């Protein structure tokens, strides 16, 4: 075996060892190296690990009658390869977007990388990025809600079960917070939407995919139940089908709307769909929009948030639902004493 093979194998080994509190046993590391194309015996791997632990902050946890488990110390930070300025700038902008979306325990795993990026940029006192904090910002579209609290260790346990494909026994809090339920969960996917994280999983002996909200997990333990994989399941296909968007109908709708000029200018740059059409402004500076859009609650909620800037003509069911919403808002306002200027002026 050449020195180059040994070097590549050791670099791969350093990459697949997790940081504490996660850990991997020697047999798992051996199988992962095989998947990377390194066919070595277990004794060679053990020798590699011992040699690397002299140069790198690796720890081995030895269990009685059990496998040796390896991990980096929890505060180890590595730059392989070294971070450059463009990467550092991209990371600090990504951090702004991730803040408020991931649970704190998940953010902690990448916080060291973000800290390293800021340190890199702060050290650039002699170039054009010396005052980078005054020059870059990343802000969300729409109102960003604060993330719900996730119990310590839950994110680590669930993500580890998902990636290593093992079942977990879960204590789950109902939405009303009045009861706790116990499930055996077989994680199939993880989706972060806004400030909420969803675990897509098979539960108990059922076959269909259920959506579990991560912040309602109260306790997670590795299960003795054998893991069950959902046949042909794909998170990407699941999302494309609109399963997370409260799909009203699988068939898209032809949207026709009367929108104001500001909204038209925005949609001209960031279209609703590939077939979007915008008319020329009329005398009232309103534009007719035509587009094929998903028939889901997410699209309808977005339109609802735009108020009079976006009047739906078709589909008629959406038009009637939005008009009923407007009437209900006005009824509530009047119930609380609202009067229009015209009504207030009447004797």
N, C-alpha and C positions, 0 to 999 in steps of 0.2 A: 504494500500500500504506500502510495507516494505521500510526501509531506503536504502537498496541496489537498489530497483527499482528507487527511487528518485535520487540516486547518478548516476546510469547509464543514466537516462533520462537527467540529467543536463549535464553530459559529452557529450552526443549526441547533446544536444542543443548548447553547446559551440563549437562543431565541425562544425555545419551547419550554424552558423552565419558568414557572410563574413566580410572581412576587408574593410574599406573605400578605395575607393569611392563606392564600391558595397554595397548593403543593401538588406534586405529581410523583407517583412511585416509580421505581426503576423500571419495572415491567412496562408501564405505560410509555415512559420515555423511549424504551427500546422499540416498541411498536411504532411510535411516531417517527423515529429515525428510519425505520424500514419503509414507511410510507414516503419519506423524502429520498429514498434510494440508497440509504447507507445500511448495508447488510453486514453487521458485525455481531459477535457473540456478546452475551451479557457481561462476561468478565472484562472485555475491552471497554464496554460502556462504564462499568464500575471504576475502571482505571482512569478513564477520561474525567469522570465526575470528581474523583479524588484530586486529580491534577488541577482541574479548573477551580476547585474550592480553595486552592492555595492563592490564586491570583484574583479571584472574584468573590464577592460577599455571598457565598452560597452556604446554606445550612441543610443538614441532613437530620431528619427526625427518625429515630430508630424505635420501632415498636416491637414489643415482645412477641415472638412468633409471627410477626407481620412484616410487610415489605418496608424497605427504606424509602422515605419520601423526601423529595428535594424541593427547595424554594430559595429565592433571593430574600435577603433581609427586607423588611417592609419599606425602608426609606431609600432603597437603592434606585438611582437614576442613571440611565445609560443613554448615550448618544452614539448609536451605531447605524448609519454613519453620523458624523457631526452635523448639528443643525446649522443651516445657513439662514441668511437674513430673510429671504422670500418665504421660507417655511415658517420662521418665527412670526412674521407678520400675518400669515394665513392662520396660524394657530390662535393668536390673540383675538382675531376677528371671529374665529369659530367659537371661542370661549364665550363671547357675548351672546351668540345665538343659542348655545347649549345651556347657559345659565337660566334656571327656571324651568327647564324641560326635563332634565335628568334628575333622579333622586340624588341627594347629597352623597350617599354611599357609592353611587355609580360615578359621580363627578370626581370623587376622591381618587379614583384609579387613574384619571388623566390629568389631575390637578398638577402633579409634579411636572408633567410635560408643558403645561401652560406656564407654570412658574419659570421653567427653564427658558421658554420663549421670551417672557418679559425680561428676564435677566440678560438674555442675549441682546435685545433691543436697547435696554437701558445702558449697556456697555458701549454703545455706538456713539460716543460723544464727539467724534471727529468727522462724522459723515452726515448726509442729508436726513437720516432718520433719528437724529439725536433727540428730537422732540416729537417722537412718533405718537405719543398719547394725545397730542393736540391735532393730529392729522387724520386719524382713522377712527371709524365708529361703525358698528353694526347694530341696527335696530329692527325689531320684529314688525311684521305687517299686522295691524290690528292690535287689540288689547291682549297682552300677555298676562295670564293668571299665575298666581304663585303656586308652585308645585305642592302637592299634598305630602305629608310626612310619611316616610317609609321606615318601618322598624329596622334597627341596626342588623346587618348581616343578611337581610332578606334578598337584596339585589345580588349579592355574591352567591348565595345558595341557589337562587333560581337560574342565574346565568350559567353557573357551573353545571347544573342539572341539564340545561338546554344544550350546551356545547358538548358535554360528555355523555349525553343521552342516557340518563338514569331517572327513574321515577322518584317523586318526593311526596311525603305525607305532609299535608298542609292544614293549618287551622286558618279559616277564612271568615272575616267579619262581613255580615250582611250590610247592604247599603243603609239600612235604617239604624245600624249599630245596636240592634236589640238582640241579636243572636250570633253565635259562633258555629260554624260548620266545619266538619272534617272531611277532606277529600284526599284520595290518592291521585296525584296529578302527573301526567306524562307531557312535559312541555314540548311543543312543536315549533314555536316561534315567539318572538318578542317584538312589539311595535311601540314606538314612542310617538304619540300624537299630541301636539301641544304640550301641556304640562302633565299629561297622564301617560303612564306606561301600562300596556296591555300584554298579558301572557296568553298566548293562543295554545290551547292544550286539549288533550283527551282526559276526561275525568272518570275515575272509577272504572266501570266496565262498559261505559258508553263508547260509541264509535265516532260521533260527530265532534267537530271542533267547537270548543266553548271559549268565550272571552272572559278572562279573569283580570281584575284591576289590581295592579301590583301593590298599591298602598293599603289594600284590604287584607293582605297576607299578614297574619299575626305571628305565625311560627312555621318554620320549614325544616323538615328532617329528611335525610335520605331514606327512601323506602326499601323494604325487602322485596317488594313486588317487582317483577321483571318489567323493564321498560317496553312500552308498545309504541311503535312508529306508525304514524298515519300514512297509509299508502299514497304515494304521489303528491303529498302535500307540499305546497310552495307558498311561502309568505307573500312573494311578489304577486302570484296569481290570486291569492286570497284578497289582497288589497285592491288589485285591478277589478275584481268582480264587485267591489263596492261593499264588502262585508263590514267594513268599519265605518262606512258612511251612511248607515241606516237607509239602505237602498229601498226606494219606493217601488221601482220597476226596473227590471234588467235592461229594458229597451230605453235608449236615450230619447230626449224630447227635443223638438224644434222650438227654440226660444225666440220669441219676437217681443221686443221691448222698446219703449220710448225713454231715452236717457238724456241727461243734460250734457252740455258740451265738455265740461271737465271730465266726466266719466268716459265720454267717447274718446277724448285725447289719451286717457290712461289706457283704455282697452286697445287703442290703435297700436300702442307700444307693447302691451302685455295682453294678448288676445285670450278670450275665453275658450276658443277652439280653433282648430286648423281651418275650418270652413267659415269662420266669422266674416260677416259683411256689415259695413257701416255706411249709412247714407250720408249725403251732404246735409249740413245743418239747415233747418227750416227757419222761418221768420222769428220763431220763439227761441231759436238757438237750441233746439232739441234735435236729436239724431235717432234714426231707427236702427236698432241692432237686430241682426239675425245670426243665430249660432246653434249648433247641435251640442247639447250639454247633457251630462248624466242626470237621470231622474232620481236624485237622492236628496236627503235632508240637508247635507252640507251645502249644496248649491243653493237650495231654497233659503237656508238660514243666512247665507252671504247676501242674497238679494234683499231679504227682509231687513238687514242691517243698513242698507243704503237709503231707505226711506223714499222721499219724492224724487231723488236723483235717478231712480230706476223704476219705471212703471211697466209692469208686465201686461202684454196684450194676449200672448199665447205662451204656454197652454192655458186654457180658460180655467182649469182647476186651480192652477197656481194663482191666476189673477183673482179668482174669487176668494181664495184662502188669504191672500195678502190684504184684500179689501176688508174682509171680516176682521183681520187683525187691527187694521186702522180704526174701524168702527169701535172695536172693543177698547182700544187705547183712549179714544175720545170719550167713551162712556165712563171709563174709570176716572178720567180727568174731571169730567163734570160732576161725578159723584163726590169728588173731593173739593168741589167749589170752583172749578175752572169756568171762566166766561171769556168768550172772544171779545175783542175790542168793540165789535158792532153790538153785541148783546149787552155789554157793560154800559154803552152810551144810550140804550133805550130806556125811556121813563118807566 
